[in-house]
């Protein structure tokens, strides 16, 4: 490092500088003129005063908690942080107290439920003492109530098993799409008719034909009542392959299948109308009879006694419902 002193000569200062090159830092003003020394000293004093003033201001701001403002991107300090921290602690304390109270109420409710369940089980096992006081203990027929006829027990178990099988069958049919009249496209015809469902009834229709709408009206009702058969409809105009294959020339056309094999078809309203002069007026029961004759649904025609009673009361079949002939002014019986 270059020295501001003149090391030339045999003076003690020259020898000290030669032995220790960092010695000039101990006296930075050495080797300077008086003007330079005064200027450097003034600058040094100015810098020291500014630094001391800045340090004093920082100390004051940190002491009062007003270090400009609490920036969320920096660690908060001062009284503002202490106040916020105190609020957070109080909120957490209230939440913990509320949680403890809720858990305590839940435990109390669980204990009450357990006690009630035990009491109910005790009453079922030993009987209610209050009810026992109202009856004579020496009733000679009490033993008959305690004994069950084995044949009745067997019948009840058989009936329960039958109901269980029917419920399982119904749930399975609903999962396969039974219970509604659904519209399919040509590509879905074979998967639907040869799938998991045994009985299929499919209607070839066209939207412009009024008779197709009449057939859909009755099929929707039957589909809801007879869950054992799947009811479908397909637009004949959008299924030219199957229309040509089945040689369909009249709409509506109804086809029924058993395990993918065609077992019958209904062309138009053939055999459904009671009055040949009114071929479009027939009730749902006639279509149900035809489907039942094909074996795809379970349906029994009302007996003559029921029909006679309906006539006596002025109730006739119209469409798919029973109607009051006198009330609505219907004269034709189906």
C-alpha positions as MATLAB code, in Angstrom:
seq = 'XXXXXXXXXXXXXXXXXXXXXXXXXXXXXXXXXXXXXXXXXXXXXXXXXXXXXXXXXXXXXXXXXXXXXXXXXXXXXXXXXXXXXXXXXXXXXXXXXXXXXXXXXXXXXXXXXXXXXXXXXXXXXXXXXXXXXXXXXXXXXXXXXXXXXXXXXXXXXXXXXXXXXXXXXXXXXXXXXXXXXXXXXXXXXXXXXXXXXXXXXXXXXXXXXXXXXXXXXXXXXXXXXXXXXXXXXXXXXXXXXXXXXXXXXXXXXXXXXXXXXXXXXXXXXXXXXXXXXXXXXXXXXXXXXXXXXXXXXXXXXXXXXXXXXXXXXXXXXXXXXXXXXXXXXXXXXX';
ca = [
       0.000    0.000    0.000;
       1.516    3.378   -0.899;
       2.409    5.510    2.129;
       1.672    9.189    2.528;
       4.883    9.525    4.567;
       8.364    9.911    3.175;
      10.326    6.838    4.206;
      13.602    8.170    2.782;
      16.222    8.694    5.371;
      17.259    7.041    8.574;
      14.642    8.663   10.802;
      12.707    6.562   13.314;
       9.458    7.130   11.399;
      11.020    5.849    8.192;
      12.292    2.768    9.904;
       8.794    2.149   11.509;
       7.063    2.442    8.150;
       9.488    0.103    6.512;
       8.894   -2.477    9.249;
       5.057   -2.054    9.341;
       3.305   -1.094    6.015;
      -0.143   -0.717    7.717;
       1.135    1.858   10.176;
      -0.125    4.861    8.138;
      -3.723    3.772    8.803;
      -3.238    4.650   12.450;
      -2.842    8.278   11.382;
      -4.680    8.809    8.078;
      -3.866   12.512    8.083;
      -0.132   11.954    8.207;
       1.679   13.327    5.220;
      -1.167   15.690    4.310;
      -1.149   19.394    4.216;
      -3.105   21.480    6.674;
      -5.800   22.287    4.091;
      -6.275   18.647    3.200;
      -6.385   17.593    6.853;
      -9.073   20.160    7.648;
     -11.206   19.117    4.663;
     -10.990   15.420    5.477;
     -11.811   16.045    9.117;
     -14.877   18.119    8.218;
     -16.157   15.398    5.904;
     -15.557   12.709    8.525;
     -17.366   14.696   11.216;
     -20.341   15.301    8.882;
     -20.670   11.599    8.089;
     -20.437   10.638   11.762;
     -23.171   13.134   12.719;
     -25.536   11.840   10.036;
     -25.014    8.234   11.091;
     -25.591    9.085   14.755;
     -28.754   11.041   13.871;
     -30.124    8.153   11.791;
     -29.430    5.688   14.603;
     -31.235    7.910   17.104;
     -34.292    8.152   14.809;
     -34.405    4.357   14.360;
     -34.193    3.809   18.111;
     -37.055    6.241   18.714;
     -39.288    4.670   16.028;
     -38.695    1.150   17.283;
     -39.327    2.219   20.861;
     -42.740    3.738   19.990;
     -43.729    1.087   17.432;
     -44.035    3.637   14.622;
     -41.376    2.348   12.270;
     -43.189    3.964    9.315;
     -46.003    1.332    9.285;
     -46.453   -2.400    9.905;
     -45.691   -3.887    6.510;
     -47.303   -7.380    6.120;
     -44.296   -8.395    4.032;
     -41.974   -7.748    6.979;
     -42.009   -8.885   10.573;
     -44.355   -6.509   12.539;
     -42.905   -4.686   15.491;
     -43.968   -2.317   18.187;
     -47.326   -1.726   19.878;
     -49.363   -2.478   16.750;
     -47.982   -5.999   16.606;
     -48.540   -6.533   20.318;
     -52.193   -5.458   20.025;
     -52.815   -7.743   17.025;
     -51.080  -10.643   18.734;
     -53.225  -10.142   21.833;
     -56.431  -10.183   19.763;
     -55.341  -13.363   18.030;
     -54.619  -15.051   21.338;
     -58.042  -14.053   22.733;
     -59.802  -15.315   19.584;
     -57.961  -18.640   19.744;
     -58.849  -18.949   23.421;
     -62.568  -18.336   22.725;
     -62.552  -20.862   19.900;
     -60.903  -23.475   22.107;
     -63.496  -22.843   24.834;
     -66.378  -23.169   22.368;
     -64.895  -26.403   21.010;
     -64.594  -27.847   24.497;
     -68.199  -26.910   25.295;
     -69.460  -28.508   22.079;
     -67.509  -31.711   22.763;
     -68.890  -31.794   26.283;
     -72.468  -31.472   24.983;
     -71.837  -34.248   22.477;
     -70.497  -36.522   25.209;
     -73.531  -35.805   27.366;
     -75.879  -36.560   24.448;
     -74.041  -39.808   23.713;
     -74.312  -40.815   27.346;
     -78.046  -40.098   27.325;
     -78.490  -42.122   24.144;
     -76.617  -45.028   25.681;
     -78.738  -44.912   28.827;
     -81.968  -44.788   26.770;
     -80.833  -47.675   24.600;
     -79.982  -49.777   27.633;
     -83.337  -48.971   29.198;
     -85.150  -49.920   26.008;
     -83.273  -53.207   25.799;
     -84.086  -53.932   29.420;
     -87.785  -53.310   28.788;
     -87.759  -55.514   25.711;
     -86.050  -58.305   27.624;
     -87.882  -58.206   30.918;
     -91.065  -56.314   30.050;
     -92.318  -53.029   31.361;
     -93.207  -53.290   35.040;
     -95.778  -50.536   34.656;
     -97.631  -52.540   32.013;
     -97.334  -55.702   34.089;
     -99.204  -54.024   36.924;
    -102.217  -53.506   34.643;
    -102.590  -57.178   33.793;
    -103.254  -60.185   35.872;
    -100.263  -62.480   36.254;
    -102.472  -65.572   36.487;
    -104.178  -65.131   33.107;
    -104.754  -68.644   31.848;
    -104.326  -67.625   28.190;
    -100.912  -65.945   28.525;
     -99.087  -69.115   27.512;
    -100.896  -69.084   24.167;
     -99.398  -65.710   23.345;
     -95.890  -66.927   24.049;
     -96.192  -69.886   21.711;
     -96.164  -69.528   17.941;
     -97.576  -71.976   15.473;
     -94.659  -73.511   13.536;
     -96.684  -73.436   10.327;
     -97.320  -69.687   10.721;
     -93.659  -69.087   11.388;
     -92.751  -71.026    8.257;
     -95.246  -69.093    6.148;
     -93.983  -65.780    7.464;
     -90.365  -66.681    6.745;
     -91.268  -67.849    3.242;
     -93.149  -64.618    2.582;
     -90.230  -62.519    3.840;
     -87.836  -64.445    1.624;
     -90.116  -63.889   -1.358;
     -90.340  -60.156   -0.683;
     -86.573  -59.994   -0.385;
     -86.114  -61.738   -3.739;
     -88.629  -59.436   -5.396;
     -86.917  -56.375   -3.979;
     -83.512  -57.561   -5.210;
     -84.956  -58.318   -8.638;
     -86.566  -54.891   -8.831;
     -83.324  -53.146   -7.872;
     -81.442  -55.133  -10.515;
     -84.014  -54.298  -13.206;
     -83.901  -50.594  -12.370;
     -80.119  -50.663  -12.689;
     -80.550  -52.125  -16.198;
     -82.820  -49.272  -17.304;
     -86.264  -50.725  -16.540;
     -89.143  -48.619  -15.251;
     -89.145  -45.937  -17.968;
     -89.635  -45.625  -21.705;
     -86.197  -44.750  -23.086;
     -85.201  -43.594  -26.560;
     -82.211  -45.310  -28.180;
     -80.321  -44.935  -31.466;
     -79.517  -47.531  -34.105;
     -76.081  -48.398  -32.665;
     -77.662  -49.183  -29.282;
     -80.276  -51.586  -30.625;
     -78.273  -54.838  -30.448;
     -76.577  -54.148  -27.057;
     -79.944  -53.245  -25.499;
     -81.921  -56.149  -27.001;
     -79.271  -58.813  -26.388;
     -77.918  -57.544  -23.066;
     -78.633  -58.557  -19.462;
     -82.390  -57.933  -19.578;
     -84.541  -60.915  -20.491;
     -87.742  -59.243  -21.711;
     -87.535  -56.297  -24.134;
     -90.344  -54.300  -25.739;
     -89.230  -51.806  -28.410;
     -91.379  -49.320  -30.314;
     -90.437  -48.176  -33.842;
     -91.890  -44.666  -34.143;
     -91.803  -41.444  -36.105;
     -92.480  -38.065  -34.541;
     -94.847  -36.943  -37.296;
     -97.244  -39.856  -36.741;
    -100.049  -39.178  -34.263;
    -100.577  -42.884  -33.621;
     -96.958  -43.220  -32.486;
     -97.659  -40.571  -29.832;
    -100.692  -42.547  -28.652;
     -98.575  -45.706  -28.373;
     -95.900  -43.832  -26.391;
     -98.564  -42.554  -23.994;
     -99.662  -46.088  -23.078;
     -96.129  -47.535  -23.040;
     -94.967  -44.934  -20.501;
     -97.721  -46.033  -18.125;
     -97.008  -49.730  -18.605;
     -93.235  -49.225  -18.168;
     -93.753  -47.715  -14.723;
     -96.132  -50.471  -13.593;
     -94.246  -53.483  -15.004;
     -90.633  -53.299  -13.950;
     -89.983  -56.849  -15.174;
     -89.761  -55.721  -18.819;
     -87.523  -53.096  -20.444;
     -89.389  -50.634  -22.695;
     -87.524  -48.825  -25.475;
     -88.336  -46.647  -28.477;
     -86.296  -45.991  -31.636;
     -86.849  -43.483  -34.443;
     -87.518  -45.473  -37.612;
     -86.193  -42.633  -39.777;
     -82.823  -42.893  -38.042;
     -82.645  -46.697  -38.091;
     -82.941  -47.623  -41.788;
     -80.936  -50.844  -41.388;
     -83.364  -52.444  -38.929;
     -86.414  -51.070  -40.744;
     -85.251  -52.859  -43.898;
     -84.196  -56.005  -42.027;
     -87.524  -56.363  -40.208;
     -89.491  -55.216  -43.284;
     -91.381  -52.578  -41.313;
     -94.066  -50.943  -43.461;
     -96.542  -49.680  -40.832;
     -95.913  -47.400  -37.846;
     -96.208  -47.761  -34.965;
     -94.639  -51.236  -34.827;
     -94.026  -52.964  -31.519;
     -91.490  -55.809  -31.121;
     -91.010  -58.029  -28.035;
     -87.927  -60.114  -27.292;
     -87.096  -62.910  -24.883;
     -83.338  -63.297  -24.296;
     -82.623  -61.570  -27.607;
     -85.085  -63.651  -29.635;
     -88.156  -62.081  -31.208;
     -91.322  -63.660  -29.841;
     -93.953  -61.298  -31.223;
     -94.742  -58.026  -32.957;
     -97.740  -55.691  -33.009;
     -98.443  -53.713  -36.183;
    -100.337  -50.482  -35.635;
    -103.287  -50.865  -33.222;
    -104.265  -54.311  -34.483;
    -106.750  -55.895  -32.043;
    -106.587  -53.089  -29.438;
    -109.700  -51.046  -30.235;
    -113.142  -52.076  -28.917;
    -115.000  -50.065  -31.516;
    -113.822  -50.556  -35.110;
    -115.239  -47.135  -35.963;
    -112.853  -45.560  -33.439;
    -109.577  -47.456  -33.924;
    -107.471  -44.879  -32.043;
    -109.532  -45.095  -28.829;
    -108.498  -47.975  -26.579;
    -107.395  -48.293  -22.983;
    -104.011  -49.384  -21.657;
    -105.412  -52.666  -20.385;
    -105.779  -53.964  -23.959;
    -102.075  -53.435  -24.625;
    -101.266  -55.001  -21.267;
    -103.309  -58.045  -22.224;
    -101.364  -58.421  -25.465;
     -97.988  -58.070  -23.716;
     -99.082  -60.566  -21.048;
    -100.094  -63.016  -23.796;
     -96.510  -62.750  -25.084;
     -95.240  -63.520  -21.577;
     -93.180  -60.355  -21.113;
     -95.291  -58.854  -18.283;
     -97.548  -60.147  -15.525;
    -101.089  -58.830  -15.935;
    -104.546  -60.164  -15.124;
    -107.652  -58.816  -16.773;
    -110.296  -57.553  -14.314;
    -112.924  -60.194  -13.621;
    -116.503  -59.941  -14.840;
    -117.630  -59.149  -11.288;
    -115.309  -56.164  -11.161;
    -116.450  -54.951  -14.552;
    -120.102  -55.352  -13.551;
    -119.513  -53.393  -10.354;
    -117.749  -50.648  -12.326;
    -120.704  -50.399  -14.700;
    -123.101  -50.276  -11.787;
    -121.158  -47.385  -10.243;
    -120.873  -45.562  -13.554;
    -117.118  -46.121  -13.788;
    -115.646  -47.118  -17.142;
    -112.199  -47.585  -18.631;
    -111.115  -44.683  -20.805;
    -107.547  -44.291  -21.976;
    -105.608  -45.764  -19.105;
    -107.634  -44.603  -16.110;
    -111.056  -45.181  -14.619;
    -113.394  -42.245  -15.148;
    -116.806  -41.246  -13.851;
    -119.069  -41.498  -16.925;
    -121.851  -39.365  -15.463;
    -119.456  -36.667  -14.271;
    -117.575  -36.140  -17.512;
    -120.391  -37.077  -19.907;
    -118.890  -40.207  -21.488;
    -121.394  -42.454  -23.237;
    -119.153  -44.953  -25.017;
    -117.967  -47.939  -23.033;
    -114.775  -49.725  -23.925;
];
